[in-house]
Amino acid sequence: MGAGDFTAATVRLVFFARDCEQCFRCRRALRWEDRGMGWSAHHRKPRGAGGVFGAAAEGVASPANCLVLCGSGTTGCHGWVEKNRRVAAETGLLISRLGVGDEFEPTRVRVQREDETWWLLTDGGRAVEVEGKTWA
């Protein structure tokens, strides 16, 4: 496991407890056995090529930075995020790995589901629904 990789415990917590065996974005039901093709763990704040660096490394492997998305990175919601990076960033599905400061911390960046609800993710493995389209 390299720097910034999610631990098995983090993936299980997010998959089973927080996301209830569903894609975070579209809420499609998923099966644990289908990991890799049917669903994958997505880094909201990317690890970067060859691992993470400097301050950007903090929180990269945390539950707040992890989304369970259907697809493999080229298919499903994970593929959608990778193909629509600007919109994904606007909706919190992606966070700039070069950004510095609180506004780029995964626990502080809201994320929107396909049903247009907004959520904050915690390092403890919870998703808390928040209101409104602006963050104060």
N, C-alpha and C positions, 0 to 999 in steps of 0.2 A: 504494500500500500504506500503510495507516494504522499508527499506533502499536499494537504488540501483535499485528500480523498475523504469521503464520508466513511465513518466506521460502520460495521455491520449493525451495531446497536442503534446508531442514529437512523439508518435506513429503516430498520424494523419499527422504531418508535414513530417515525413520520408516516410510514406506510400503514401500519396497523392502528395506532392510537390517534394520531392527528388527522390523517386523511381518510380513515375508515375504509381502506382498500379501494379507494377511488382516485381517479386523476384529479389533481388539485384544480385544474382549469375547467374541464368540461364535466367532471363528476361521473365519468364512465366507470363502471365496475371493473376492477382488475383482479388478477389472480397472482399470488406471490410467485408461483412456478413460472410465470411468463416474463420474469425480469430479464431485461436485455433487449427483447423485441416487442413484447406487449406493453411494457412500461419501463421507465428508467428514472433514476434519481438525477435531477437537474440542479446544477449550481446556479443560483440567481446571480451571484457575483462570481464570475469565472475564475478558475484556478490560474489561468495563464499558461502559455506554452512552456513545457518543461518544469512545471511546478509553480509555486507562488513566490512572491518576493516582498520584502519589507513589510510595511504596515498593512498592505493589502491582504497579507496572510491571515490576519486576525479575523476570526469568524467565518472563514471560507468553508470550513468543514462542520459548521454548526447547524442544528435543526432549523434555525431561522433562515439559513441560506439554502436549504434543501426543499425542492418541490418534487413530488412524485407526479410525473406526467406520462400520459399514455404515449406510446410510440418509442422509437429507438434513437431519436436525434435527427432522423431524416423523415420520419413518419409521425402521424398522430399530432398531439399537442406539442410534444417535444420538437418535432420537425417544424411545426408552425412557428414556435418561438425562434428557432434558428433561421428561418426564412424571412421573418418579419421582425427583425431586431429593433427597429425604431419604435414600432408600436409596443413590442414586448418591454422595452425600457420605459415607455410612457405608462404602462400598466403594472410596473414593478416585477414583471416576470424575469427581467434582466436588470442588473445593477452594474454600472461602470466599475471595472476592476481598477481603473486609474483614479477614481474619485477618492478624495480624502475629506474626512470630517463626518460628523454625525449624520448628515443627510445621505451618506452612502453606506451606512451600517445596516445590514439586513434586518435587524430588529426595529429599525426606524423607517424602513421603506415599505409602504403599503403595497399590496399586490391585489390585482383584480381578477376575479373569476369570469368565465364566459357569461354568467348570468348577471354581470355588472355589479356584483357585491364586492366590497373592499375589505381586506383582511390585513392584520398585523400578525406576524409570526414571531414566536418567542424562542429563546434558546432552550427553554424547558420543554419544547415540543408541543406547544398549543397554538391554535389559530383563533384570533379574537376578531370578530366582525366589528368594523368601524364604519361610521356614517360619513356621508359627504364626499365630494370629489376633490376637495383641497385639503392639504395637510398643514396644520398650524404648528 
